[in-house]
Each structure stands twice: as C-alpha cells, then as structure tokens.
C-alpha cells in the first residue's frame, strides 16, 4: 500500500478521534459549570409543580408572573451575594440594609418634603458608605466577614428602628405613594414594562381578560427587569472582564492573587458596596410597590440570598460560582414558595422545603465536583 493510501485511510480515524475528544471536552466543561446542579434542580422542581399543580393556575400567565416576581426580589440580592461569595466573603447585613434603606427613603420624602429622587440617592449614598466600612473592616482587621457583617446586621437594624422612632414616633412610615407620580427616578423602581405588548396580546386572545376587558397580566413588573439585568451584567463581568478574573482569584487564594498584582482590597470593598447597593434596589422596589417603609423589612433575606447562591453551585470557601446559578437558585425559591401556595400545602412547611433544598444542593454540588475532578 502506498503512503498516500495509508494517509487517506488514517484520515477518517483521526477525524473520529478528534470528534470523541471534543465530546469528552464538552462534558468535562459541563461538569465543571457551577450552575449545573441548579439547572437540574430547576427542571426537577418545574416538572414536579407542573404535575401536582395542574388546574391551579400556577402556570397561567398571571401565575408565572407571580412566582417570577418572588424570584426576582430574591434574585436581585442573590446576584450581588454570589459575586461576594465568589470573592471569598459573606455579607449578613443585607437584610438590615433593606430595612434601613426603606426608612431613609420614606422619612425624608414623607416627613420633610424631599423629592423622592433625592431621598433615593440618600439611601444609595448611605449604602455605599456601609459597603466601604464593611470592606475596610474586613481588610484591615483580618476578621472574618461573617463576624463583621453580623455586627452590622444588628447595627443597621437598630439604626432603622432608632431613627424611625426618633423622627416619627413609629416604626412604619406610609404615604410614599403620593410622591411617586412624576418623579423620574422613582419610575425606575415602580410599575411595569411592556404594558402595550400585553394589551395587544389580550386583544389577540393569547392571554385572558377580566370582567372590564383588561388583560389579567398588564405587564412585566420592574423587579423582574432589574433581576434579569443585574444577572446579565454580573455574568458578563465574571466571564468577560479582567475584574471578573480578579473576583475569582481573590476568593480562590487572596495571598496568591495579591502577589500576582490583583488589587484584592479594592475588589472586596467594591463587592461589599455592590451587596449594599443591591439591598437598596430591593428596598426601593418594595417601598414604591407598597407605598410605605417598615423597619422589619428584609428580615432573614441575607440567609435566603446565601441559600439561593449555594443552590446555584457556589462554594462557601470562595473562588467558585456563577451569577446564572444564583438566578436559578432564586427561581427555584420562587417556584417552591408560590407552588406551595397554589397547591394548597400549609405554608408553615415552606422553611422545611427550603432547608432540604439547601442540603440536597450542597450534596449534589459536592458530588458533581468530585466527578469533575475524576474526569480531569
């Protein structure tokens, strides 16, 4: 056989081998993705509620918007918590920041006549300051962020209660809804988008209408837009920018990252600021939606955010995770919470389901990481 014939015979075999290598490489990459477990969990939870909630209206347009809105509110803070946990830190003051930010918005606007946009900017400024203080304390003292932010959990909640009682004599401040119309900044955190599209869909018979002829779903709540937007931006930052590499490096091995020229201190301070900003976005949406502020708002939200991030595949030790995984974790949370309501299960059992999901997610993520390591 000539050398040309030998080369021609070997070419298909080499092509088959390359194809097998590419398939193995694809599965290795899939196994290494942090959100794989959350994606599997989302499909499982979705399939479960499709079966058990048949005829309850959970998967009608109105039902879908309901559980997406619940998911979005958690997803907003879970996105920031995910980046911080990838960076190797925790923020347990997120929930208290929500309560304080709401008070900082409502009191100046209702009690002192501030424009709502100015009150919102005040809340964001204070959130930025809290983030800087948290980040600097963690960096300069070497204390675990768990301890530092646990202290701020109580400090911020106490400030919210103390300031509110001092200035108004109560812990709830209403009347914010009167200041929303015409305020350009408040409109970013209130109302719905794509209302015209949903009206047109109703005329086409694609979604139902009520007795007055209006669509049962009038638009997409702005919280869902914020959630999707923050998730997209965070994913882009993590995967496509040097800053994203710095976050992973800071969480993986901070000392090695410093020696490599990564500005670890600045990265961690910015991440603490981001969690405080996300809590303030949450507070803005909540205040605009309800027309009031309450000092107990945001209670335990920091733990729910951490649960969503862990379900999404992030490591508690840092250096591993994704914003998409956190979004899927928040989606699972929203589906379970509203699914229990739609199926008529006693809502007292919700926290049991939440704890079980957390444990299952951690066990599954550990299993998948071991498989990924074996495949290398």
C-alpha positions as CSV (number, residue, x, y, z in Angstrom):
1,X,0.0,0.0,0.0
2,X,1.3,3.4,-0.9
3,X,1.9,6.2,1.6
4,X,-0.9,8.2,0.0
5,X,-3.4,5.3,0.5
6,X,-2.2,5.0,4.2
7,X,-2.8,8.7,4.8
8,X,-6.2,8.5,3.3
9,X,-7.2,5.5,5.4
10,X,-5.9,7.2,8.6
11,X,-7.7,10.5,8.0
12,X,-11.2,9.2,8.9
13,X,-9.9,7.5,12.0
14,X,-8.1,10.8,13.1
15,X,-11.3,12.7,12.5
16,X,-13.3,10.3,14.6
17,X,-10.8,10.6,17.4
18,X,-10.9,14.4,17.3
19,X,-14.7,14.2,17.5
20,X,-14.5,11.9,20.5
21,X,-12.0,14.3,22.2
22,X,-14.3,17.2,21.5
23,X,-17.3,15.4,23.1
24,X,-15.3,14.4,26.2
25,X,-14.0,18.0,26.4
26,X,-17.6,19.3,26.2
27,X,-18.8,17.0,29.0
28,X,-15.8,18.0,31.2
29,X,-16.7,21.6,30.8
30,X,-20.3,20.9,31.5
31,X,-19.4,19.1,34.7
32,X,-17.2,22.0,35.8
33,X,-20.0,24.5,35.4
34,X,-21.2,25.6,38.9
35,X,-24.8,26.1,37.8
36,X,-25.3,22.5,36.5
37,X,-26.8,21.3,39.8
38,X,-29.1,24.4,39.9
39,X,-30.3,23.8,36.3
40,X,-31.1,20.1,37.1
41,X,-32.9,21.3,40.3
42,X,-34.9,23.9,38.3
43,X,-36.0,21.3,35.8
44,X,-37.0,18.9,38.6
45,X,-39.0,21.5,40.6
46,X,-40.6,22.8,37.4
47,X,-41.7,19.3,36.4
48,X,-42.9,18.5,39.9
49,X,-45.2,21.5,40.1
50,X,-46.4,21.1,36.5
51,X,-47.7,17.7,37.6
52,X,-49.1,18.5,41.1
53,X,-50.4,22.0,40.4
54,X,-52.5,21.1,37.3
55,X,-55.6,23.2,37.2
56,X,-54.5,25.5,40.0
57,X,-53.4,28.4,37.7
58,X,-49.8,28.4,38.7
59,X,-48.6,28.2,35.1
60,X,-51.1,30.6,33.6
61,X,-49.6,34.0,32.6
62,X,-50.6,35.5,35.9
63,X,-49.3,32.6,37.9
64,X,-45.9,32.7,36.1
65,X,-45.6,36.4,36.7
66,X,-46.4,35.8,40.4
67,X,-43.6,33.3,41.0
68,X,-41.1,35.2,38.8
69,X,-41.7,38.3,40.9
70,X,-41.0,36.5,44.1
71,X,-37.9,35.0,42.5
72,X,-36.8,38.4,41.2
73,X,-36.9,40.1,44.6
74,X,-34.6,37.5,46.0
75,X,-32.6,37.3,42.8
76,X,-31.6,41.0,43.0
77,X,-29.8,40.5,46.2
78,X,-28.6,36.9,45.4
79,X,-26.7,38.2,42.4
80,X,-24.6,40.6,44.5
81,X,-24.3,37.9,47.2
82,X,-23.0,35.5,44.6
83,X,-20.2,37.8,43.4
84,X,-19.2,38.5,47.0
85,X,-19.2,34.8,47.9
86,X,-17.1,34.0,44.8
87,X,-14.8,36.7,46.1
88,X,-14.5,34.7,49.4
89,X,-16.6,36.8,51.7
90,X,-20.1,37.0,53.2
91,X,-22.5,39.9,53.9
92,X,-25.0,39.1,56.7
93,X,-26.1,42.8,56.8
94,X,-28.1,42.7,53.5
95,X,-31.5,42.2,55.2
96,X,-30.9,45.0,57.7
97,X,-29.7,47.3,54.9
98,X,-33.1,46.7,53.1
99,X,-34.9,47.9,56.3
100,X,-32.7,50.9,56.8
101,X,-32.7,52.0,53.1
102,X,-36.5,51.9,53.1
103,X,-36.6,54.2,56.1
104,X,-34.0,56.5,54.6
105,X,-36.3,56.9,51.5
106,X,-39.6,57.2,53.3
107,X,-38.8,59.6,56.1
108,X,-37.2,62.5,54.1
109,X,-39.9,62.3,51.4
110,X,-43.0,62.0,53.7
111,X,-41.9,63.9,56.8
112,X,-39.7,66.6,55.3
113,X,-41.0,67.0,51.8
114,X,-37.8,65.9,49.9
115,X,-38.2,65.0,46.3
116,X,-38.3,61.2,46.1
117,X,-35.3,61.1,43.8
118,X,-33.2,62.9,46.5
119,X,-34.4,60.5,49.2
120,X,-33.5,57.5,47.0
121,X,-30.0,59.0,46.3
122,X,-29.5,59.5,50.1
123,X,-30.3,55.8,50.6
124,X,-27.8,54.7,47.9
125,X,-25.1,57.1,49.4
126,X,-25.6,55.5,52.8
127,X,-25.5,52.0,51.3
128,X,-22.2,52.9,49.6
129,X,-20.8,54.1,52.9
130,X,-21.9,50.9,54.7
131,X,-20.2,48.8,51.9
132,X,-17.0,50.8,52.3
133,X,-17.0,50.4,56.1
134,X,-17.7,46.6,55.9
135,X,-15.0,46.1,53.3
136,X,-12.3,48.2,55.1
137,X,-13.0,46.5,58.4
138,X,-12.6,43.0,56.8
139,X,-9.4,44.0,55.0
140,X,-7.7,46.0,57.8
141,X,-8.6,43.9,60.8
142,X,-8.4,40.4,59.2
143,X,-11.6,39.5,61.0
144,X,-13.9,37.1,59.1
145,X,-16.6,38.9,57.1
146,X,-19.1,36.7,58.8
147,X,-18.4,38.4,62.1
148,X,-18.0,41.9,60.8
149,X,-21.3,41.9,58.8
150,X,-23.1,40.0,61.7
151,X,-22.3,43.1,63.8
152,X,-23.7,45.4,61.1
153,X,-26.8,43.2,60.9
154,X,-27.7,44.5,64.4
155,X,-26.2,48.0,63.9
156,X,-28.2,48.7,60.8
157,X,-31.5,47.2,62.1
158,X,-31.0,49.2,65.3
159,X,-30.4,52.4,63.3
160,X,-33.5,51.8,61.3
161,X,-35.7,51.4,64.4
162,X,-34.0,54.1,66.4
163,X,-34.1,56.8,63.6
164,X,-37.6,56.0,62.7
165,X,-38.9,56.2,66.3
166,X,-36.8,59.4,66.9
167,X,-38.1,61.2,63.9
168,X,-41.6,59.9,63.5
169,X,-42.5,58.1,66.8
170,X,-43.3,54.9,64.9
171,X,-41.6,52.1,63.0
172,X,-43.7,52.2,59.9
173,X,-43.9,55.2,57.6
174,X,-46.6,55.4,55.0
175,X,-47.7,57.9,52.3
176,X,-44.8,57.4,49.9
177,X,-47.2,56.6,47.0
178,X,-48.3,60.3,46.9
179,X,-44.7,61.2,45.9
180,X,-44.2,58.7,43.1
181,X,-46.2,60.2,40.2
182,X,-44.0,62.5,38.1
183,X,-40.7,61.5,39.9
184,X,-38.3,60.5,37.1
185,X,-36.1,58.4,39.4
186,X,-38.8,56.6,41.3
187,X,-40.2,55.4,38.0
188,X,-37.1,53.2,37.6
189,X,-38.2,51.2,40.7
190,X,-42.0,51.1,40.2
191,X,-44.7,50.0,37.8
192,X,-44.5,47.6,34.9
193,X,-42.9,47.4,31.5
194,X,-44.2,46.2,28.1
195,X,-47.8,47.1,29.1
196,X,-48.7,47.9,25.5
197,X,-47.4,44.4,24.4
198,X,-49.6,42.7,26.9
199,X,-52.7,44.7,25.9
200,X,-52.1,43.7,22.3
201,X,-51.7,40.0,23.4
202,X,-55.0,40.3,25.2
203,X,-56.7,41.6,22.0
204,X,-55.3,38.6,20.2
205,X,-56.7,36.2,22.8
206,X,-53.2,35.0,23.9
207,X,-53.8,36.0,27.5
208,X,-57.1,36.3,29.4
209,X,-59.0,39.4,30.3
210,X,-61.0,40.4,33.4
211,X,-64.7,41.5,33.5
212,X,-63.6,45.0,32.4
213,X,-61.8,43.7,29.4
214,X,-58.4,44.5,30.7
215,X,-55.6,41.8,30.5
216,X,-55.2,39.6,33.5
217,X,-51.4,40.4,33.2
218,X,-50.9,44.0,32.4
219,X,-47.1,44.0,32.1
220,X,-43.8,42.7,33.5
221,X,-43.0,44.0,37.0
222,X,-39.9,46.2,37.1
223,X,-38.4,43.9,39.7
224,X,-38.1,41.2,37.1
225,X,-36.3,43.6,34.7
226,X,-33.8,44.5,37.4
227,X,-33.2,40.9,38.2
228,X,-32.5,39.9,34.7
229,X,-30.4,43.0,34.0
230,X,-28.3,42.5,37.1
231,X,-27.8,38.8,36.3
232,X,-26.7,39.6,32.8
233,X,-24.3,42.3,33.8
234,X,-22.8,40.2,36.6
235,X,-22.4,37.2,34.3
236,X,-20.6,39.4,31.7
237,X,-18.3,40.8,34.4
238,X,-17.4,37.4,35.7
239,X,-16.8,35.8,32.3
240,X,-15.6,38.5,30.1
241,X,-13.7,41.1,32.1
242,X,-10.4,41.2,34.0
243,X,-12.4,42.3,37.0
244,X,-14.2,39.0,36.9
245,X,-10.9,37.2,37.0
246,X,-9.8,39.3,40.0
247,X,-13.0,38.2,41.8
248,X,-12.3,34.5,41.3
249,X,-8.6,35.0,42.2
250,X,-9.5,36.9,45.4
251,X,-11.8,34.2,46.5
252,X,-9.6,31.3,45.5
253,X,-6.4,32.4,47.1
254,X,-6.2,36.0,48.2
255,X,-2.4,35.9,49.0
256,X,-1.5,34.4,45.7
257,X,-3.8,37.0,44.0
258,X,-2.0,39.9,45.8
259,X,1.4,38.5,44.7
260,X,0.1,38.4,41.2
261,X,-0.8,42.1,41.2
262,X,-4.6,41.7,41.8
263,X,-6.0,44.7,43.9
264,X,-7.7,42.3,46.3
265,X,-8.5,45.1,48.8
266,X,-10.3,47.2,46.2
267,X,-12.1,44.2,44.7
268,X,-13.5,43.2,48.1
269,X,-14.6,46.7,49.1
270,X,-16.4,47.1,45.7
271,X,-18.2,43.8,46.2
272,X,-19.4,44.8,49.7
273,X,-20.6,48.1,48.1
274,X,-22.5,46.1,45.5
275,X,-24.3,44.0,48.0
276,X,-25.4,47.1,49.9
277,X,-26.5,48.7,46.6
278,X,-28.5,45.6,45.6
279,X,-30.2,45.7,49.0
280,X,-31.1,49.3,48.4
281,X,-32.5,48.5,44.9
282,X,-34.6,45.8,46.7
283,X,-35.8,48.4,49.2
284,X,-36.6,51.0,46.5
285,X,-38.8,48.5,44.7
286,X,-40.5,47.4,47.9
287,X,-41.2,50.9,49.1
288,X,-42.6,52.0,45.7
289,X,-44.7,48.9,45.4
290,X,-46.3,49.1,48.9
291,X,-46.1,52.9,49.3
292,X,-44.6,52.5,52.8
293,X,-41.4,51.6,54.7
294,X,-41.1,49.3,57.7
295,X,-38.1,48.8,59.9
296,X,-38.5,45.0,59.9
297,X,-38.4,44.7,56.1
298,X,-35.7,42.4,54.8
299,X,-35.7,40.2,57.9
300,X,-33.7,37.0,57.1
301,X,-33.2,38.0,53.5
302,X,-29.5,37.6,53.8
303,X,-29.9,33.9,54.6
304,X,-32.3,33.4,51.7
305,X,-29.8,35.1,49.4
306,X,-27.0,32.8,50.6
307,X,-29.2,29.8,50.2
308,X,-30.0,30.8,46.6
309,X,-26.3,31.2,45.9
310,X,-25.4,27.9,47.4
311,X,-28.2,26.1,45.5
312,X,-26.7,27.9,42.4
313,X,-23.5,26.0,42.9
314,X,-21.2,28.5,44.7
315,X,-18.6,27.3,47.2
316,X,-18.8,28.6,50.7
317,X,-15.0,28.8,50.6
318,X,-15.0,31.2,47.6
319,X,-13.4,31.1,44.2
320,X,-16.2,29.2,42.5
321,X,-19.8,30.0,41.5
322,X,-21.8,32.0,38.9
323,X,-24.5,34.7,38.7
324,X,-26.6,32.4,36.5
325,X,-26.5,29.8,39.2
326,X,-27.7,32.3,41.8
327,X,-30.5,33.3,39.4
328,X,-31.6,29.7,39.1
329,X,-31.4,29.3,42.9
330,X,-33.7,32.3,43.2
331,X,-36.1,30.9,40.6
332,X,-36.3,27.5,42.5
333,X,-37.0,29.5,45.7
334,X,-39.8,31.5,44.0
335,X,-41.4,28.4,42.4
336,X,-41.4,26.4,45.6
337,X,-42.8,29.3,47.7
338,X,-45.6,30.0,45.2
339,X,-46.1,26.4,44.3
340,X,-46.8,25.5,47.9
341,X,-49.5,28.3,47.9
342,X,-51.1,27.2,44.7
343,X,-51.2,23.5,45.6
344,X,-52.8,24.3,49.0
345,X,-50.0,22.9,51.1
346,X,-49.7,24.5,54.5
347,X,-47.2,27.3,54.1
348,X,-45.7,26.5,57.6
349,X,-43.8,23.8,55.8
350,X,-42.0,26.2,53.4
351,X,-38.9,26.5,55.5
352,X,-38.7,22.7,55.8
353,X,-38.6,22.5,52.0
354,X,-36.0,25.3,51.9
355,X,-33.7,23.6,54.3
356,X,-34.0,20.3,52.4
357,X,-33.2,22.0,49.1
358,X,-30.1,23.6,50.7
359,X,-28.8,20.3,51.9
360,X,-29.6,18.5,48.7
361,X,-27.9,21.2,46.6
362,X,-24.7,21.1,48.7
363,X,-24.5,17.3,48.5
364,X,-25.2,17.3,44.7
365,X,-22.7,20.1,44.1
366,X,-20.0,18.2,46.1
367,X,-20.8,15.0,44.1
368,X,-20.6,16.8,40.7
369,X,-17.3,18.5,41.7
370,X,-15.8,15.1,42.6
371,X,-16.9,13.7,39.3
372,X,-15.4,16.7,37.5
373,X,-12.1,16.2,39.3
374,X,-12.1,12.5,38.4
375,X,-12.7,13.4,34.7
376,X,-9.5,15.6,34.6
